[in-house]
């Protein structure tokens, strides 16, 4: 589990109950876990795990699967640092946004795409709370397809007690989650509110525009989405996803509060960039991305 933050450590902890797992994390978390163990609370149960955590790997180590759960802005750096480890494994991206799998594909041709729409919140350097769950994890060969290795991984994750489903259309699932994040993540960060507050009419008007633009870009890029039109997705967002994650605070809000670079260029910024490539106007996503970059610049100053 490379780049193991709140998401990676939580998944590694559950998998460690049925498999040999090594999590590569920052020293702050790695040291705390080595000293006192890792604690998971919330929807995945309350328990303590003796998790193998390190800050580095030997080049000769081999694994069946390598998960990358790092922030999207760190994907390329993680792949470069651990390229020998990636060479002989199926590499699973379980990250936010568009573009991570394409980066990983520059280092290996054995890429598995992943989508997870669960809320993970730090409580302490060795404690994560699973706060909300918008649906099961999805896993599939990237950019499309299914094979025995993916099937085996889905079975492994399921036996670890994590809700998961297989899909032969993982690119569609990744774009679906990206649309959810484009609608809520940056806006929740800018307004400093949990997702449930974004159902307010003025915020919802912005969300409607964001979603319509994502549909336009997906259509221009030949990416099939799971819902036939923006209205269908917005109805699902309002009736299911937003209520299920109403209490969640944006990961981007947490990044801004810590003065860290956000994943905006893999979310609304990616929609803006792809829209520009195809000549599709995306003024609202562009504005949202510019506002987040402005907030980032305030932290740098």
Secondary structure, DSSP 8 states (H G I E B T S, - for coil): -BT-SHHHHHHHHHHTTTS---EE--HHHHHHHHHH-EEEEETT--EEE---EES---TT---SEEEE-S-GGGHHHHHHHTHHHHTTSEEEE--SSSSHHHHHTTT-S-EEEEE--EEEEEEETTEEEEEEE-S-EEEEESSS---HHHHHHHHHHHHTT--EEE-S-HHHHHHHHHHHHHHHHHHHHHHT--GGGGGSHHHHHHHHHHHHHHHHHHHHTT---SSSSHHHHHHHIIIIIHHHTTT---HHHHHHHTT---SGGGTHHHHHHHHHHHT---HHHHHHHHHHHHHHHHHH-
